[in-house]
Amino acid sequence: MCGESSLFQRIFAAIFLSASIILASAQAPSAPGKPLPPGAAQAKVKAACLQCHNASRITEQHLTRQQWSDELEKMQGLGAVIPDADRKALLNYLTRNFGPEKGAARDATKKSGSAPD
């Protein structure tokens, strides 16, 4: 009986530690951030993501469609509400606005000091 209690305490401590790390890594939604660009799924992204993060958490990343898909799955595992019916629209919006080519265009602009065509 004593062994079961000790095992429960260790499991509880591990869960508590994991939850603490996750909560500590989330950005406050009230922190300033670059606004999300307009688009059909902008409101859905706001509803799904900006409850826990500011927009910079999204706008500063430039991921492939698969990487955005993985991020959505990870966030769902952490409690984000992402309806299956909205998933494709979210992925389209995130990939179009924050895909790897958007990051490359931004980096090129910084290096040349001019806006992309």
C-alpha positions as CSV (number, residue, x, y, z in Angstrom):
1,M,0.0,0.0,0.0
2,C,2.8,2.4,0.8
3,G,4.4,1.7,-2.6
4,E,1.2,2.7,-4.4
5,S,1.1,6.0,-2.5
6,S,4.8,6.7,-3.4
7,L,4.2,5.9,-7.0
8,F,1.1,8.2,-7.1
9,Q,3.1,11.0,-5.6
10,R,5.9,10.6,-8.2
11,I,3.3,10.6,-11.0
12,F,1.5,13.6,-9.6
13,A,4.8,15.5,-9.3
14,A,5.8,14.7,-12.9
15,I,2.4,15.9,-14.2
16,F,2.6,19.0,-12.0
17,L,6.1,19.8,-13.3
18,S,5.1,19.3,-16.9
19,A,2.0,21.5,-16.6
20,S,4.1,24.2,-14.9
21,I,6.7,24.2,-17.7
22,I,3.9,24.4,-20.3
23,L,2.1,27.3,-18.6
24,A,5.4,29.2,-18.0
25,S,6.3,28.9,-21.7
26,A,2.9,30.4,-23.0
27,Q,2.9,34.1,-23.8
28,A,0.4,36.4,-22.2
29,P,-2.2,37.3,-24.8
30,S,-2.2,40.9,-23.6
31,A,1.5,41.3,-24.6
32,P,2.0,43.5,-27.7
33,G,2.3,41.8,-31.0
34,K,2.3,42.3,-34.7
35,P,-1.3,42.1,-35.9
36,L,-2.4,39.1,-37.9
37,P,-3.0,39.9,-41.6
38,P,-6.5,39.9,-42.9
39,G,-7.9,36.7,-44.3
40,A,-10.8,34.3,-44.3
41,A,-9.4,32.4,-41.3
42,Q,-8.0,35.3,-39.3
43,A,-10.9,35.2,-36.8
44,K,-10.5,31.4,-36.4
45,V,-6.8,31.8,-35.7
46,K,-7.5,34.5,-33.2
47,A,-10.1,32.3,-31.5
48,A,-7.8,29.2,-31.4
49,C,-4.4,30.7,-30.7
50,L,-4.7,34.2,-29.1
51,Q,-6.4,32.9,-26.0
52,C,-2.9,31.8,-24.7
53,H,-0.4,33.5,-27.0
54,N,0.1,37.0,-28.5
55,A,0.2,37.3,-32.3
56,S,4.0,37.5,-32.3
57,R,4.1,33.8,-31.4
58,I,2.6,33.2,-34.8
59,T,3.9,36.1,-36.9
60,E,7.5,35.4,-36.0
61,Q,7.5,31.8,-37.2
62,H,7.8,30.7,-40.8
63,L,6.9,27.1,-41.0
64,T,6.0,24.6,-43.7
65,R,2.4,23.4,-43.9
66,Q,3.5,20.1,-42.2
67,Q,5.2,22.0,-39.4
68,W,2.0,24.2,-38.9
69,S,0.0,21.0,-38.9
70,D,2.2,19.6,-36.2
71,E,1.9,22.8,-34.2
72,L,-1.9,22.6,-34.3
73,E,-1.8,19.0,-33.1
74,K,0.6,19.9,-30.3
75,M,-1.6,22.9,-29.2
76,Q,-4.7,20.7,-29.3
77,G,-2.9,18.3,-27.0
78,L,-2.3,21.2,-24.7
79,G,-6.0,22.2,-24.7
80,A,-6.5,24.5,-27.7
81,V,-9.9,24.1,-29.3
82,I,-9.5,23.5,-33.0
83,P,-12.6,22.1,-34.7
84,D,-11.9,19.6,-37.4
85,A,-14.0,21.7,-39.8
86,D,-11.7,24.6,-39.4
87,R,-8.3,22.8,-39.6
88,K,-7.8,23.1,-43.4
89,A,-8.7,26.8,-43.3
90,L,-6.3,27.4,-40.4
91,L,-3.5,25.6,-42.2
92,N,-4.1,27.5,-45.4
93,Y,-4.0,30.8,-43.6
94,L,-0.9,30.0,-41.5
95,T,1.0,28.6,-44.5
96,R,0.0,31.4,-46.8
97,N,0.9,34.2,-44.3
98,F,3.7,32.5,-42.3
99,G,5.2,29.9,-44.5
100,P,8.9,29.5,-45.1
101,E,8.9,31.7,-48.2
102,K,7.5,34.6,-46.2
103,G,10.4,34.3,-43.8
104,A,12.9,34.3,-46.7
105,A,11.3,37.4,-48.3
106,R,11.5,39.2,-44.9
107,D,15.1,38.2,-44.5
108,A,16.0,39.4,-48.0
109,T,14.3,42.7,-47.3
110,K,16.3,43.1,-44.1
111,K,19.6,42.4,-46.0
112,S,18.9,44.6,-49.0
113,G,17.1,47.4,-47.1
114,S,14.3,47.5,-49.7
115,A,10.8,46.1,-49.9
116,P,10.2,43.0,-52.0
117,D,8.5,43.4,-55.3
